[in-house]
Amino acid sequence: MKSSFDTVEAPVLKVFSVEEGGHRFVAYLVKWKRIREVIVSDPLARSQVQEGDRILFMAQKLSMPDDLINVSSLNFHFLNAIKTDAQMKGWRKNAISPGGA
């Protein structure tokens, strides 16, 4: 299995949020690489981001080559809201890719 990721900053274009019985779903529409619209999921559903706010997210590539099935997925995960340029630089400096590719 191979895994790699990039951290990306982008403004939120649209918020998707649903609550039911004390449970919550949250995801954000953003532009990735300035041209492609993608959905960034917040799996813990703890964020309170609004349209126009900037978020930091991970674009993860996962490859699992196998003789029977070959998986090559691309996933987008919410990391945290960006508040200052200094915080962004500090996060990128400490980010480490968990694998090659």
C-alpha positions in Angstrom: 0.0 0.0 0.0 1.2 3.5 -0.9 -0.1 6.7 0.6 0.9 10.3 0.1 -0.8 13.6 0.8 -0.6 17.4 0.3 -2.0 20.0 2.6 -4.1 22.6 0.8 -5.7 25.9 1.7 -8.9 27.2 0.0 -11.9 29.3 0.7 -15.2 27.4 1.3 -17.7 27.8 -1.6 -20.6 26.0 0.0 -21.3 24.3 3.3 -23.2 20.9 3.6 -24.5 20.2 7.1 -27.2 18.0 8.4 -28.2 17.2 12.0 -30.5 14.3 13.1 -31.0 12.9 16.6 -27.9 14.6 18.0 -25.7 13.4 15.1 -24.1 15.7 12.6 -22.6 15.6 9.1 -20.4 18.4 7.7 -18.6 18.8 4.4 -17.3 21.7 2.4 -17.2 22.5 -1.3 -13.8 24.0 -2.3 -11.7 24.4 -5.4 -8.7 22.1 -5.5 -5.8 23.2 -7.7 -7.8 26.3 -8.4 -10.0 24.6 -11.1 -11.6 21.4 -9.7 -14.5 21.6 -7.3 -14.3 18.9 -4.6 -16.0 18.0 -1.4 -13.9 18.1 1.8 -15.3 15.9 4.5 -15.1 16.7 8.3 -15.4 13.1 9.6 -15.7 14.3 13.2 -18.3 17.0 12.3 -16.9 19.4 14.9 -16.1 22.3 12.6 -18.3 25.5 12.3 -16.9 27.0 9.1 -19.0 29.3 6.9 -18.9 30.2 3.2 -16.0 32.4 2.5 -13.9 31.1 5.4 -10.6 29.5 4.5 -9.9 25.9 5.5 -6.9 23.7 5.6 -7.5 20.2 4.2 -5.6 17.1 3.1 -5.7 15.7 -0.4 -4.7 12.1 0.1 -3.7 9.6 -2.6 -4.0 6.0 -1.6 -2.9 3.1 -3.8 -3.4 -0.6 -3.1 -2.2 -2.6 -6.1 -3.4 -6.2 -6.1 -3.7 -9.0 -8.6 -7.5 -9.2 -8.1 -8.4 -5.5 -7.5 -6.4 -2.3 -8.0 -7.4 0.6 -5.8 -6.3 4.1 -6.5 -8.4 6.6 -4.4 -8.2 10.3 -3.8 -9.7 11.6 -0.6 -10.2 15.1 0.8 -10.2 15.5 4.6 -10.8 18.6 6.7 -7.9 19.5 9.0 -8.7 22.8 10.7 -9.7 26.4 10.0 -6.9 28.7 9.0 -6.7 31.8 11.1 -3.3 33.4 10.3 -0.5 33.0 7.8 1.8 32.2 10.7 -0.4 29.2 11.7 -0.4 28.0 8.1 3.4 28.2 7.8 3.8 26.3 11.1 1.4 23.6 10.1 3.1 23.0 6.7 6.5 23.0 8.3 5.4 20.2 10.6 3.5 18.2 8.1 5.0 14.8 7.2 3.8 12.5 4.6 3.1 9.0 6.0 4.3 7.2 2.8 5.8 7.5 -0.6 4.3 7.9 -4.1 
